[in-house]
Amino acid sequence: MKKNKGLFLFIAGLLTLILGLYLILFPSKTYFTNIYIMCLGLVTIGIFYILSYISNKAYHFRPGWTLSQGFYMVIMGVLFFFTFDKELSDSTNIIFAMWALACGTSQIASSIKIRSLEYTKWWAILLYGIINLIFFIYFVVNPLSNVISSYISNGAYFVVSGLICFSEHFNYKATLK
């Protein structure tokens, strides 16, 4: 397992990126198909986030935003699966806003923690948290709701989350040297 410490994080990032690109480029015409794909994707990605945190014992000094994000993704996937009706589609932006808020605040807390421990890449985690807070504001205010579909907005958030997930491994690898 020592050689593959970042494998679960890379798989989670890749799956998140693929899900985001799918929602942007190839959304289904039916709401239910998109929700089923999001449910399956969220649960699978959430499991990989959790496995990533569990398998990397050296990373446990941080507050664990990957662990909390993994649990949140699994819960969101199950929630979408069992309650996907018109009422849920109206509140999807709020659900994604709360996800971005939870992830952003835990990333900012992580950056403060590793800065106080004098690690060098604390600013990257802070930047990820700020990006998530910007998405939180976007999903709450939703200024482009008439121009951009919610699938494109959600897909863009998945793409950014996937890129953050890819870069996370390198940032913590650099801080542990």
C-alpha positions as CSV (number, residue, x, y, z in Angstrom):
1,M,0.0,0.0,0.0
2,K,3.0,2.3,0.4
3,K,3.5,2.8,-3.3
4,N,-0.2,3.6,-3.9
5,K,-0.8,6.2,-1.2
6,G,-2.4,8.6,-3.6
7,L,-4.2,6.1,-5.8
8,F,-7.7,6.5,-4.1
9,L,-7.4,10.3,-4.3
10,F,-6.4,10.1,-8.0
11,I,-9.4,7.8,-8.7
12,A,-11.7,10.1,-6.8
13,G,-10.4,13.1,-8.7
14,L,-10.7,11.3,-12.1
15,L,-14.3,10.2,-11.4
16,T,-15.3,13.6,-10.1
17,L,-13.8,15.2,-13.3
18,I,-15.6,12.6,-15.5
19,L,-18.9,13.2,-13.8
20,G,-18.5,17.0,-14.2
21,L,-17.6,16.7,-17.8
22,Y,-20.5,14.4,-18.5
23,L,-23.0,16.8,-16.9
24,I,-21.6,19.7,-18.9
25,L,-21.1,18.0,-22.3
26,F,-23.7,15.1,-22.4
27,P,-26.5,15.7,-20.0
28,S,-29.5,13.4,-20.6
29,K,-32.8,15.0,-21.6
30,T,-34.6,13.4,-18.7
31,Y,-34.1,14.6,-15.2
32,F,-34.3,11.1,-13.7
33,T,-31.4,9.8,-15.8
34,N,-29.1,12.7,-14.7
35,I,-30.1,12.2,-11.1
36,Y,-29.4,8.4,-11.3
37,I,-26.0,9.1,-12.8
38,M,-25.2,11.7,-10.1
39,C,-26.4,9.3,-7.4
40,L,-24.1,6.6,-8.6
41,G,-21.2,9.0,-9.2
42,L,-21.5,10.7,-5.8
43,V,-21.7,7.5,-3.8
44,T,-18.7,5.9,-5.7
45,I,-16.6,9.1,-5.5
46,G,-17.5,9.5,-1.8
47,I,-16.3,6.0,-1.1
48,F,-13.0,6.7,-2.8
49,Y,-12.6,9.9,-0.8
50,I,-13.1,8.0,2.5
51,L,-10.7,5.2,1.4
52,S,-8.2,7.9,0.5
53,Y,-8.3,9.3,4.0
54,I,-8.2,5.9,5.7
55,S,-5.3,4.6,3.6
56,N,-3.0,7.7,4.1
57,K,-2.0,7.5,7.8
58,A,0.6,10.3,7.3
59,Y,-2.2,12.7,6.3
60,H,-4.1,12.4,9.6
61,F,-2.6,15.5,11.0
62,R,-5.0,17.6,9.0
63,P,-8.7,18.1,10.1
64,G,-9.7,15.8,7.3
65,W,-11.7,17.6,4.7
66,T,-11.4,14.7,2.3
67,L,-13.1,12.4,5.0
68,S,-15.9,14.9,5.6
69,Q,-16.4,15.5,1.8
70,G,-16.5,11.7,1.3
71,F,-19.2,11.3,3.9
72,Y,-21.1,14.3,2.5
73,M,-21.0,12.9,-1.1
74,V,-22.3,9.5,0.0
75,I,-25.1,11.1,2.0
76,M,-25.9,13.4,-1.0
77,G,-25.9,10.4,-3.4
78,V,-28.3,8.4,-1.2
79,L,-30.5,11.5,-0.6
80,F,-30.8,12.1,-4.4
81,F,-31.5,8.5,-5.0
82,F,-34.4,8.2,-2.6
83,T,-35.9,11.7,-3.0
84,F,-35.5,12.6,-6.7
85,D,-38.6,14.4,-7.5
86,K,-39.5,17.8,-8.7
87,E,-39.2,19.3,-5.2
88,L,-35.6,18.1,-5.0
89,S,-34.7,19.6,-8.3
90,D,-35.8,23.0,-7.0
91,S,-33.4,22.6,-4.0
92,T,-30.4,21.2,-5.8
93,N,-28.6,24.5,-5.7
94,I,-29.0,24.8,-2.0
95,I,-27.7,21.2,-1.5
96,F,-24.7,22.0,-3.7
97,A,-24.2,25.3,-1.8
98,M,-24.1,23.5,1.5
99,W,-21.6,21.0,0.1
100,A,-19.4,23.9,-1.1
101,L,-19.7,25.6,2.2
102,A,-18.9,22.5,4.3
103,C,-15.9,21.7,2.0
104,G,-14.7,25.3,1.9
105,T,-14.8,25.8,5.6
106,S,-13.0,22.5,6.4
107,Q,-10.3,23.4,3.8
108,I,-9.8,26.8,5.3
109,A,-9.6,25.1,8.8
110,S,-7.1,22.7,7.4
111,S,-4.9,25.5,5.9
112,I,-4.9,27.3,9.3
113,K,-3.9,24.1,11.0
114,I,-1.1,23.2,8.7
115,R,0.1,26.8,8.7
116,S,0.4,26.8,12.5
117,L,2.4,23.6,12.1
118,E,4.7,25.5,9.7
119,Y,4.1,23.5,6.6
120,T,4.9,25.2,3.3
121,K,1.8,24.5,1.1
122,W,-0.8,25.8,3.5
123,W,-1.8,28.6,1.0
124,A,-2.9,26.1,-1.6
125,I,-5.5,24.5,0.7
126,L,-6.6,28.1,1.7
127,L,-7.1,28.8,-2.0
128,Y,-9.2,25.7,-2.4
129,G,-11.4,26.8,0.5
130,I,-11.8,30.2,-1.0
131,I,-12.8,28.7,-4.4
132,N,-15.4,26.5,-2.6
133,L,-16.8,29.6,-0.8
134,I,-17.1,31.4,-4.2
135,F,-19.1,28.4,-5.4
136,F,-21.2,28.6,-2.3
137,I,-22.1,32.2,-3.0
138,Y,-22.7,31.3,-6.6
139,F,-25.1,28.5,-5.8
140,V,-27.0,30.6,-3.2
141,V,-27.3,33.7,-5.3
142,N,-27.5,31.7,-8.6
143,P,-27.1,34.8,-10.9
144,L,-27.1,32.8,-14.1
145,S,-30.1,30.5,-13.5
146,N,-31.9,31.6,-16.6
147,V,-28.8,31.4,-18.8
148,I,-27.0,28.3,-17.6
149,S,-28.7,25.1,-16.7
150,S,-28.2,23.6,-13.2
151,Y,-26.4,20.6,-14.8
152,I,-23.7,22.8,-16.2
153,S,-23.3,24.7,-12.9
154,N,-23.2,21.4,-11.0
155,G,-20.8,19.9,-13.7
156,A,-18.5,22.9,-13.4
157,Y,-18.4,22.4,-9.6
158,F,-17.5,18.7,-10.1
159,V,-14.8,19.6,-12.6
160,V,-13.2,22.1,-10.1
161,S,-13.6,19.6,-7.3
162,G,-11.9,17.0,-9.4
163,L,-9.0,19.3,-10.1
164,I,-8.7,20.2,-6.4
165,C,-8.7,16.5,-5.6
166,F,-5.8,15.8,-8.1
167,S,-3.7,18.6,-6.7
168,E,-4.4,17.7,-3.1
169,H,-2.1,14.8,-3.1
170,F,0.8,16.8,-4.4
171,N,0.3,19.6,-1.9
172,Y,0.3,17.3,1.1
173,K,3.2,15.3,-0.4
174,A,5.2,18.6,-0.5
175,T,4.2,19.5,3.0
176,L,5.4,16.2,4.5
177,K,9.0,16.5,3.1
